[in-house]
Amino acid sequence: MLDPWAIKLFNSPLKTCAHILKKRDIKPDQVTIAGFGIGLLAFFTLWMNWYIVTLIFIILNRIMDGLDGALARMTEQTDAGGFLDICLDFIFYSAVVAGFAISDPQNNALAAVFLLFGFMGTGTSFLAFAVMAQKHDLKSVAYPHKAMYYIGGLTEGTETIIFFVIICIFPGLFPFLGFLFAFLCIITTITRILSGYTRLKQVAQNKKKMVFK
């Protein structure tokens, strides 16, 4: 929901940083892997209950996630790079939730399970529609420069990062906010399934009409 706004806000500084990386012959995939490595450290710092350090790693991961895309658009945007980026993104998101579960199992584990359930729904609905959109050559108006079709929703990347920031600053709120965000993810999943199914049915009907003309 907030992703288009965030893209406009950070597009210019990310381009500036990407130009610097390009001059140093740094590849987008290298940035993706380095960012993932930094993000994965959040799991271990959560294990140690170092929440502010975790927040730093999360922010660095997200900055590098934006940088790899900006750099790819300046150099060569590849399917392999887009595939790597989205895979590592979902692993990172899950690692943060798992880290909170381990940091305080008694209070956080149940909320973490429901949140991972919610992430499973948003992730599968996102990727499943992206596959079908590619098959039918559908284009995203909101995200025209992405490597794959980005279907919108109530909880997108920006909302997820805001959630991560809040629970790192106020870790005691994870049980409540975890359930709340899981509920929002479920709503996102339902709306994506409904809108995606409707869109694909419409595409099929339009193709039938063209055949019979």
Secondary structure, DSSP 8 states (H G I E B T S, - for coil): --HHHHHHHHHHHHHHHHHHHHHTT--HHHHHHHHHHHHHHHHHHHHTT-HHHHHHHHHHHHHHHHHHHHHHHHS---HHHHHHHHHHHHHHHHHHHHHHHHHSHHHHHHHHHHHHHHHHHHHHHHHHHHHHHHHTT---SS-TTSSS-----SS-HHHHHHHHHHHHHSGGGHHHHHHHHHHHHHHHHHHHHHHHHHHHHHHHHHHHHHHH-
